[in-house]
Amino acid sequence: MTSKTSLSNTYRYGGCTLTGALAVTAFVPDGISIIHGPSGCAHHHVSLLHSTLMQYDILPMPRIMSTGLGEREVIFGGEESLEETIAAAIERSPHAVFVISTCVAGTIGDDTEGICRREWEIPVIPIDCAGFLGGSFSDGFSRALTGLSSLIGTGDACGEGVNIVGERNLEVEVEENFREVERILERLDIPVNVRFVRNTPASGFGRFAGGNVNLFREDPVGALSRFFADKYRIPGIAGFPTGPAGSCRLIRRLSGIFGCDATDAIREEEARWQDLASDFSDLRGERIALQPPATAGEWADALSLVSCIGCTVTDTGIPVPWNGPVGIGGARQMLRIWRRCLHARHV
């Protein structure tokens, strides 16, 4: 099993390819996820998901089933078990079933895709997550998003506004981050079309095709942006905004796409960031070192935030955490931690 660090520098992204896929499919309310693998594999990931949701005071568990592969299936194949589990899932009347294959299913060579392509009463979507054969949390997350996109054409295609794509459902600040984006959109009178996939039923995925632009939570290499642009001819913006530069850049890009005047919105946004800097004026003049360092793609936006509050980044500065905060709300939370770190070093 490959368990690599996510491209994002925040926690709760650990785990293998299967974890990444479940972080998408488990948040489709009218879907059922089938883990095609041993019961122990399913138990591990469901326990991880359950403990995370409990920390958010979310009590209902997503609908997850397992084929429960044992010694017999490892020797003779688990396709029959998969067929029986899909049939059992369909009896529960979901809108769609998502079959997530595991390392064991990939190793024994089950034709998971072939079984999912059969004439079932509802869509059955295969997602290949044989982790130790190559892959990471981010790979599983991306495969689930692209796999679930096959449902977009099955619903009502009417809609308008911005598709929010690939929210990190296991991220502690997932709703706070969404509200930061929503705040900017509301200032420009631009609606959210659909959140793909964040507690959005599969029956509502059809609205995606009616969106004007896709805004991705993160897409460092642009692979997801290209996939959805090629498939649905919808342009993409890769990444939620970080720092004053990121927020103002998002406003400019959205105003260009929707043909609205961004002058007042940018002026107001810059004023909001200055208000934030005033709230943390005690940090002005501090020499800091970002830990972990901002990535190359984040560096300009990170410097815009650091400059806004009057700090200087140096290799010999006091270490402070960097997590690519989203908008003003995310920056405020991070700066509170910086304040504690810096004040502790000066005591």
VOPAGU-2260 file (C-alpha; in pm, 1 decimal, decimal comma):
REM VOPAGU-2260
SITE   aa  ch    i         X         Y         Z
SITE  MET   A    0       0,0       0,0       0,0
SITE  THR   A    1     137,9     338,9     -95,6
SITE  SER   A    2      71,2     611,0     161,4
SITE  LYS   A    3     223,3     930,6      27,3
SITE  THR   A    4     181,5    1284,2     153,1
SITE  SER   A    5     -88,6    1477,2     -27,5
SITE  LEU   A    6      -3,4    1773,5    -246,5
SITE  SER   A    7    -185,3    1979,5      11,6
SITE  ASN   A    8      10,8    2054,8     326,3
SITE  THR   A    9    -281,2    2012,1     564,2
SITE  TYR   A   10    -350,9    1694,6     758,5
SITE  ARG   A   11    -623,5    1430,8     719,9
SITE  TYR   A   12    -499,7    1347,5     371,7
SITE  GLY   A   13    -301,5    1044,4     481,3
SITE  GLY   A   14    -384,7     694,5     370,3
SITE  CYS   A   15    -378,9     487,3      56,9
SITE  THR   A   16    -560,8     517,8    -274,5
SITE  LEU   A   17    -874,2     359,5    -127,5
SITE  THR   A   18    -891,5     625,0     144,7
SITE  GLY   A   19    -880,2     897,0    -119,2
SITE  ALA   A   20   -1160,5     740,2    -320,4
SITE  LEU   A   21   -1382,8     694,0     -14,7
SITE  ALA   A   22   -1326,0    1060,8      72,7
SITE  VAL   A   23   -1529,8    1131,3    -241,9
SITE  THR   A   24   -1783,0     850,0    -284,1
SITE  ALA   A   25   -1887,5     838,6      82,5
SITE  PHE   A   26   -2017,3    1195,0      51,4
SITE  VAL   A   27   -2274,9    1115,3    -217,1
SITE  PRO   A   28   -2592,7    1080,5      -6,8
SITE  ASP   A   29   -2790,8     867,4    -252,0
SITE  GLY   A   30   -2501,9     639,5    -345,8
SITE  ILE   A   31   -2357,5     319,8    -199,1
SITE  SER   A   32   -1984,2     248,6    -196,4
SITE  ILE   A   33   -1868,2    -112,3    -228,0
SITE  ILE   A   34   -1514,8    -194,1    -116,4
SITE  HIS   A   35   -1411,2    -491,7    -329,6
SITE  GLY   A   36   -1159,6    -652,1     -98,4
SITE  PRO   A   37   -1113,7    -827,0     236,9
SITE  SER   A   38   -1333,4    -737,1     533,6
SITE  GLY   A   39   -1030,6    -614,6     727,1
SITE  CYS   A   40    -952,1    -359,5     458,0
SITE  ALA   A   41   -1308,3    -230,6     466,6
SITE  HIS   A   42   -1312,5    -223,6     847,5
SITE  HIS   A   43    -992,5     -17,4     862,7
SITE  HIS   A   44   -1116,1     250,2     624,9
SITE  VAL   A   45   -1471,1     265,6     760,3
SITE  SER   A   46   -1330,4     303,9    1113,4
SITE  LEU   A   47   -1108,1     588,8     993,1
SITE  LEU   A   48   -1401,8     758,4     824,1
SITE  HIS   A   49   -1628,0     704,9    1125,6
SITE  SER   A   50   -1379,6     855,9    1372,7
SITE  THR   A   51   -1329,8    1157,8    1146,3
SITE  LEU   A   52   -1702,9    1220,2    1109,6
SITE  MET   A   53   -1755,2    1181,8    1484,6
SITE  GLN   A   54   -1509,4    1464,5    1542,5
SITE  TYR   A   55   -1735,8    1682,0    1327,7
SITE  ASP   A   56   -2043,7    1566,5    1527,2
SITE  ILE   A   57   -2175,1    1390,8    1216,0
SITE  LEU   A   58   -2347,3    1077,2    1343,6
SITE  PRO   A   59   -2504,8     912,2    1034,6
SITE  MET   A   60   -2255,8     687,9     858,4
SITE  PRO   A   61   -2230,3     675,7     477,7
SITE  ARG   A   62   -2360,3     358,4     315,0
SITE  ILE   A   63   -2056,7     136,4     261,3
SITE  MET   A   64   -2053,3    -236,9     186,1
SITE  SER   A   65   -1775,7    -492,0     136,7
SITE  THR   A   66   -1738,8    -802,3     -75,8
SITE  GLY   A   67   -1546,5    -957,9     214,9
SITE  LEU   A   68   -1293,4   -1149,0       7,2
SITE  GLY   A   69   -1145,2   -1449,4     189,6
SITE  GLU   A   70    -905,3   -1734,4     109,7
SITE  ARG   A   71   -1148,5   -1901,1    -131,5
SITE  GLU   A   72   -1191,0   -1581,8    -337,6
SITE  VAL   A   73    -817,3   -1514,0    -340,1
SITE  ILE   A   74    -761,7   -1857,3    -491,5
SITE  PHE   A   75   -1060,9   -1884,5    -726,4
SITE  GLY   A   76   -1143,8   -1518,0    -784,9
SITE  GLY   A   77   -1385,0   -1274,8    -623,6
SITE  GLU   A   78   -1606,4   -1183,7    -918,3
SITE  GLU   A   79   -1899,2   -1388,0    -793,2
SITE  SER   A   80   -1882,8   -1214,7    -455,3
SITE  LEU   A   81   -1878,0    -878,3    -632,1
SITE  GLU   A   82   -2186,8    -965,1    -837,1
SITE  GLU   A   83   -2374,6   -1070,8    -524,6
SITE  THR   A   84   -2274,1    -756,5    -335,1
SITE  ILE   A   85   -2376,9    -525,8    -621,0
SITE  ALA   A   86   -2715,3    -698,3    -636,9
SITE  ALA   A   87   -2755,8    -660,3    -259,8
SITE  ALA   A   88   -2662,9    -290,9    -282,1
SITE  ILE   A   89   -2917,5    -226,8    -558,8
SITE  GLU   A   90   -3191,6    -376,0    -339,7
SITE  ARG   A   91   -3134,8     -78,0    -105,5
SITE  SER   A   92   -3250,7     159,3    -382,2
SITE  PRO   A   93   -2950,1     389,1    -428,0
SITE  HIS   A   94   -2920,9     620,6    -729,0
SITE  ALA   A   95   -2576,1     473,6    -807,4
SITE  VAL   A   96   -2324,8     219,5    -678,9
SITE  PHE   A   97   -1951,1     288,0    -664,2
SITE  VAL   A   98   -1722,6     -16,1    -671,0
SITE  ILE   A   99   -1378,3      60,4    -526,6
SITE  SER   A  100   -1129,9    -216,3    -602,1
SITE  THR   A  101    -852,7    -286,3    -351,2
SITE  CYS   A  102    -500,1    -422,7    -367,9
SITE  VAL   A  103    -624,1    -781,4    -328,1
SITE  ALA   A  104    -880,4    -751,7    -609,6
SITE  GLY   A  105    -614,2    -604,4    -836,8
SITE  THR   A  106    -359,2    -871,9    -749,3
SITE  ILE   A  107    -588,2   -1169,2    -818,0
SITE  GLY   A  108    -698,7   -1012,2   -1145,9
SITE  ASP   A  109   -1073,3    -972,9   -1098,8
SITE  ASP   A  110   -1242,0    -806,9   -1397,8
SITE  THR   A  111   -1408,3    -541,5   -1184,2
SITE  GLU   A  112   -1473,4    -305,7   -1475,2
SITE  GLY   A  113   -1632,1    -580,2   -1682,8
SITE  ILE   A  114   -1876,9    -671,1   -1406,0
SITE  CYS   A  115   -1967,3    -304,6   -1351,3
SITE  ARG   A  116   -2038,5    -263,0   -1724,7
SITE  ARG   A  117   -2309,2    -528,8   -1720,1
SITE  GLU   A  118   -2676,5    -435,1   -1755,3
SITE  TRP   A  119   -2758,3    -332,6   -1400,0
SITE  GLU   A  120   -3075,8    -142,7   -1310,7
SITE  ILE   A  121   -2875,3     165,4   -1202,8
SITE  PRO   A  122   -2528,5     306,0   -1280,7
SITE  VAL   A  123   -2245,8      98,4   -1130,1
SITE  ILE   A  124   -1918,5     293,5   -1140,4
SITE  PRO   A  125   -1579,6     116,7   -1105,7
SITE  ILE   A  126   -1291,6     300,6    -935,6
SITE  ASP   A  127    -951,7     131,5    -952,3
SITE  CYS   A  128    -770,1     173,5    -620,4
SITE  ALA   A  129    -516,2    -109,1    -610,7
SITE  GLY   A  130    -282,2     101,0    -397,6
SITE  PHE   A  131      38,0    -101,3    -370,5
SITE  LEU   A  132      35,0    -144,9    -747,5
SITE  GLY   A  133      91,8     230,8    -766,8
SITE  GLY   A  134    -100,8     525,5    -631,3
SITE  SER   A  135    -162,9     754,4    -334,7
SITE  PHE   A  136    -447,2     927,5    -151,5
SITE  SER   A  137    -449,5    1203,5    -414,9
SITE  ASP   A  138    -463,2     945,5    -695,6
SITE  GLY   A  139    -765,0     775,8    -539,0
SITE  PHE   A  140    -933,9    1111,6    -485,4
SITE  SER   A  141    -881,2    1210,6    -849,6
SITE  ARG   A  142    -990,6     870,8    -984,3
SITE  ALA   A  143   -1312,7     893,8    -785,7
SITE  LEU   A  144   -1388,1    1243,7    -916,5
SITE  THR   A  145   -1327,8    1144,4   -1277,5
SITE  GLY   A  146   -1517,5     817,2   -1230,3
SITE  LEU   A  147   -1822,3     988,0   -1082,9
SITE  SER   A  148   -1820,6    1235,9   -1371,2
SITE  SER   A  149   -1982,4     964,0   -1583,8
SITE  LEU   A  150   -2305,4    1044,1   -1395,9
SITE  ILE   A  151   -2306,5    1409,0   -1497,7
SITE  GLY   A  152   -2486,7    1337,7   -1821,0
SITE  THR   A  153   -2767,9    1143,5   -1653,3
SITE  GLY   A  154   -2949,7    1434,5   -1487,9
SITE  ASP   A  155   -3087,9    1782,0   -1552,8
SITE  ALA   A  156   -2819,8    1981,9   -1733,9
SITE  CYS   A  157   -2976,3    2321,3   -1661,1
SITE  GLY   A  158   -2780,3    2543,1   -1426,1
SITE  GLU   A  159   -2548,0    2839,2   -1410,8
SITE  GLY   A  160   -2266,5    2974,8   -1203,6
SITE  VAL   A  161   -1960,7    2806,8   -1056,5
SITE  ASN   A  162   -1906,8    2435,0   -1003,8
SITE  ILE   A  163   -1706,7    2378,8    -684,5
SITE  VAL   A  164   -1499,9    2068,0    -760,2
SITE  GLY   A  165   -1296,5    1838,4    -538,1
SITE  GLU   A  166   -1356,5    1980,6    -192,3
SITE  ARG   A  167   -1150,8    1792,3      65,2
SITE  ASN   A  168   -1432,5    1626,8     255,7
SITE  LEU   A  169   -1200,7    1510,7     536,8
SITE  GLU   A  170   -1052,2    1857,3     579,5
SITE  VAL   A  171   -1133,2    2009,1     918,1
SITE  GLU   A  172   -1211,8    2350,6     765,5
SITE  VAL   A  173   -1403,4    2221,8     462,4
SITE  GLU   A  174   -1717,6    2429,4     527,4
SITE  GLU   A  175   -1520,9    2736,5     639,2
SITE  ASN   A  176   -1318,8    2719,3     317,6
SITE  PHE   A  177   -1635,0    2691,8     110,4
SITE  ARG   A  178   -1782,4    2996,2     282,4
SITE  GLU   A  179   -1472,8    3199,7     191,3
SITE  VAL   A  180   -1524,9    3114,4    -175,3
SITE  GLU   A  181   -1899,3    3169,0    -148,3
SITE  ARG   A  182   -1838,9    3515,0       1,5
SITE  ILE   A  183   -1637,7    3621,1    -304,0
SITE  LEU   A  184   -1895,5    3476,8    -542,7
SITE  GLU   A  185   -2181,9    3653,6    -367,1
SITE  ARG   A  186   -1998,3    3985,9    -390,3
SITE  LEU   A  187   -1989,3    3938,5    -768,5
SITE  ASP   A  188   -2351,1    3814,6    -778,9
SITE  ILE   A  189   -2235,0    3476,1    -909,7
SITE  PRO   A  190   -2421,2    3166,5    -782,1
SITE  VAL   A  191   -2275,9    2831,6    -684,0
SITE  ASN   A  192   -2407,2    2580,5    -938,8
SITE  VAL   A  193   -2314,1    2249,1    -775,2
SITE  ARG   A  194   -2062,2    2115,8    -522,3
SITE  PHE   A  195   -1899,6    1815,1    -689,8
SITE  VAL   A  196   -1875,6    1617,6    -463,6
SITE  ARG   A  197   -1975,0    1752,5    -121,8
SITE  ASN   A  198   -2301,3    1607,1      12,8
SITE  THR   A  199   -2453,9    1642,5    -335,1
SITE  PRO   A  200   -2680,8    1355,0    -444,6
SITE  ALA   A  201   -2583,5    1174,6    -763,0
SITE  SER   A  202   -2927,5    1257,1    -897,0
SITE  GLY   A  203   -2819,5    1622,5    -897,7
SITE  PHE   A  204   -2489,5    1578,3   -1082,7
SITE  GLY   A  205   -2656,2    1669,6   -1411,8
SITE  ARG   A  206   -2646,7    2037,4   -1311,0
SITE  PHE   A  207   -2269,0    2026,6   -1348,9
SITE  ALA   A  208   -2289,2    2049,9   -1727,5
SITE  GLY   A  209   -2471,3    2382,3   -1698,7
SITE  GLY   A  210   -2190,0    2552,5   -1504,2
SITE  ASN   A  211   -1987,1    2839,1   -1649,1
SITE  VAL   A  212   -1658,0    2758,8   -1476,3
SITE  ASN   A  213   -1508,9    2489,0   -1251,8
SITE  LEU   A  214   -1331,3    2605,8    -935,8
SITE  PHE   A  215   -1111,2    2330,0    -794,0
SITE  ARG   A  216   -1012,1    2300,4    -429,0
SITE  GLU   A  217    -662,7    2225,2    -552,2
SITE  ASP   A  218    -520,3    2104,2    -881,1
SITE  PRO   A  219    -143,7    2170,5    -874,2
SITE  VAL   A  220     -57,1    2007,5   -1207,4
SITE  GLY   A  221    -383,9    2094,1   -1381,7
SITE  ALA   A  222    -483,4    1733,3   -1459,5
SITE  LEU   A  223    -838,8    1765,7   -1326,0
SITE  SER   A  224    -888,8    2102,5   -1496,8
SITE  ARG   A  225    -788,3    1953,3   -1831,0
SITE  PHE   A  226   -1006,4    1645,0   -1783,2
SITE  PHE   A  227   -1325,0    1839,4   -1713,8
SITE  ALA   A  228   -1245,7    2106,2   -1973,7
SITE  ASP   A  229   -1197,5    1841,8   -2241,7
SITE  LYS   A  230   -1505,8    1646,3   -2141,8
SITE  TYR   A  231   -1753,9    1929,1   -2075,8
SITE  ARG   A  232   -1593,3    2235,3   -2237,8
SITE  ILE   A  233   -1602,9    2419,0   -1905,1
SITE  PRO   A  234   -1295,0    2628,0   -1817,8
SITE  GLY   A  235   -1126,5    2565,2   -1484,3
SITE  ILE   A  236    -962,8    2766,2   -1208,5
SITE  ALA   A  237    -710,5    2554,4   -1020,6
SITE  GLY   A  238    -715,1    2623,4    -649,0
SITE  PHE   A  239    -903,3    2807,9    -375,3
SITE  PRO   A  240    -755,3    3153,9    -302,4
SITE  THR   A  241    -465,6    3204,7     -61,5
SITE  GLY   A  242    -355,3    3548,2      56,9
SITE  PRO   A  243    -463,0    3887,9     -76,6
SITE  ALA   A  244    -300,3    3817,5    -414,3
SITE  GLY   A  245    -490,3    3489,2    -453,5
SITE  SER   A  246    -824,7    3641,9    -354,3
SITE  CYS   A  247    -791,1    3940,3    -588,2
SITE  ARG   A  248    -672,2    3715,6    -870,8
SITE  LEU   A  249    -981,4    3497,0    -829,0
SITE  ILE   A  250   -1206,4    3803,8    -839,5
SITE  ARG   A  251   -1040,7    3922,4   -1161,7
SITE  ARG   A  252   -1068,1    3581,7   -1328,3
SITE  LEU   A  253   -1432,6    3539,5   -1235,0
SITE  SER   A  254   -1517,9    3892,4   -1348,6
SITE  GLY   A  255   -1353,3    3818,5   -1682,9
SITE  ILE   A  256   -1550,4    3496,3   -1730,5
SITE  PHE   A  257   -1885,7    3641,7   -1621,2
SITE  GLY   A  258   -1833,1    3987,7   -1771,6
SITE  CYS   A  259   -1883,0    4188,1   -1452,2
SITE  ASP   A  260   -1693,3    4491,4   -1320,4
SITE  ALA   A  261   -1450,3    4386,6   -1046,1
SITE  THR   A  262   -1321,0    4732,0    -948,6
SITE  ASP   A  263   -1529,9    4779,7    -634,5
SITE  ALA   A  264   -1502,8    4413,0    -533,3
SITE  ILE   A  265   -1121,4    4423,7    -547,1
SITE  ARG   A  266   -1111,3    4750,5    -351,8
SITE  GLU   A  267   -1332,1    4600,1     -81,6
SITE  GLU   A  268   -1128,5    4279,0     -72,2
SITE  GLU   A  269    -802,3    4469,3     -30,2
SITE  ALA   A  270    -962,0    4668,3     253,6
SITE  ARG   A  271   -1064,6    4342,4     424,9
SITE  TRP   A  272    -705,8    4219,9     413,2
SITE  GLN   A  273    -582,0    4548,9     558,1
SITE  ASP   A  274    -832,3    4508,7     842,2
SITE  LEU   A  275    -690,0    4161,5     904,0
SITE  ALA   A  276    -337,4    4306,0     912,4
SITE  SER   A  277    -451,7    4562,0    1169,8
SITE  ASP   A  278    -590,6    4284,5    1389,3
SITE  PHE   A  279    -244,1    4124,1    1389,1
SITE  SER   A  280     -35,3    4441,4    1403,5
SITE  ASP   A  281     163,1    4289,3    1691,5
SITE  LEU   A  282     326,2    4054,4    1437,5
SITE  ARG   A  283     461,8    4339,7    1226,1
SITE  GLY   A  284     839,2    4327,5    1183,9
SITE  GLU   A  285     874,1    3960,9    1279,6
SITE  ARG   A  286    1121,8    3741,4    1089,0
SITE  ILE   A  287     968,6    3403,1    1019,4
SITE  ALA   A  288    1038,9    3073,8     841,9
SITE  LEU   A  289     742,2    2887,6     690,8
SITE  GLN   A  290     720,5    2521,2     796,6
SITE  PRO   A  291     674,2    2332,6     576,2
SITE  PRO   A  292     788,3    2579,3     311,3
SITE  ALA   A  293     530,4    2701,9      63,4
SITE  THR   A  294     543,0    2515,4    -266,3
SITE  ALA   A  295     661,3    2689,1    -581,3
SITE  GLY   A  296     302,0    2740,1    -688,3
SITE  GLU   A  297     207,4    2889,6    -350,9
SITE  TRP   A  298     510,8    3111,2    -302,1
SITE  ALA   A  299     380,7    3434,8    -456,3
SITE  ASP   A  300      50,9    3411,9    -268,5
SITE  ALA   A  301     230,1    3322,2      54,9
SITE  LEU   A  302     453,2    3627,5      23,0
SITE  SER   A  303     150,3    3849,0     -41,1
SITE  LEU   A  304       4,4    3735,5     292,1
SITE  VAL   A  305     333,5    3770,4     479,6
SITE  SER   A  306     389,5    4115,9     332,9
SITE  CYS   A  307      33,0    4220,7     415,9
SITE  ILE   A  308      89,9    4163,8     788,7
SITE  GLY   A  309     438,6    4315,0     780,2
SITE  CYS   A  310     654,4    4006,2     839,6
SITE  THR   A  311     967,4    3891,3     655,9
SITE  VAL   A  312    1046,1    3536,0     546,5
SITE  THR   A  313    1406,9    3427,3     610,8
SITE  ASP   A  314    1582,3    3092,1     652,7
SITE  THR   A  315    1684,6    3193,0    1005,9
SITE  GLY   A  316    1343,3    3321,4    1113,4
SITE  ILE   A  317    1120,4    3176,7    1382,8
SITE  PRO   A  318     944,0    2865,6    1243,3
SITE  VAL   A  319     568,6    2908,1    1195,8
SITE  PRO   A  320     325,6    2662,0    1033,9
SITE  TRP   A  321     215,5    2707,1     673,4
SITE  ASN   A  322     -93,0    2524,0     544,3
SITE  GLY   A  323    -201,2    2720,8     237,8
SITE  PRO   A  324    -490,9    2893,7     419,4
SITE  VAL   A  325    -804,6    2966,8     218,3
SITE  GLY   A  326    -914,3    3329,0     212,9
SITE  ILE   A  327    -932,7    3564,7     506,2
SITE  GLY   A  328   -1095,2    3313,3     740,0
SITE  GLY   A  329    -821,4    3056,2     686,1
SITE  ALA   A  330    -551,2    3321,6     720,1
SITE  ARG   A  331    -699,6    3443,9    1048,7
SITE  GLN   A  332    -689,7    3094,8    1197,6
SITE  MET   A  333    -329,3    3043,9    1087,7
SITE  LEU   A  334    -216,0    3385,7    1212,5
SITE  ARG   A  335    -352,4    3308,6    1558,4
SITE  ILE   A  336    -117,8    3010,6    1565,9
SITE  TRP   A  337     168,6    3230,0    1442,0
SITE  ARG   A  338      98,3    3473,8    1725,5
SITE  ARG   A  339     128,1    3197,3    1984,5
SITE  CYS   A  340     449,0    3064,6    1827,0
SITE  LEU   A  341     612,6    3406,7    1805,7
SITE  HIS   A  342     506,7    3524,3    2147,4
SITE  ALA   A  343     628,0    3199,1    2303,6
SITE  ARG   A  344     975,6    3253,0    2155,4
SITE  HIS   A  345     992,0    3606,2    2292,4
SITE  VAL   A  346     897,0    3514,4    2648,9
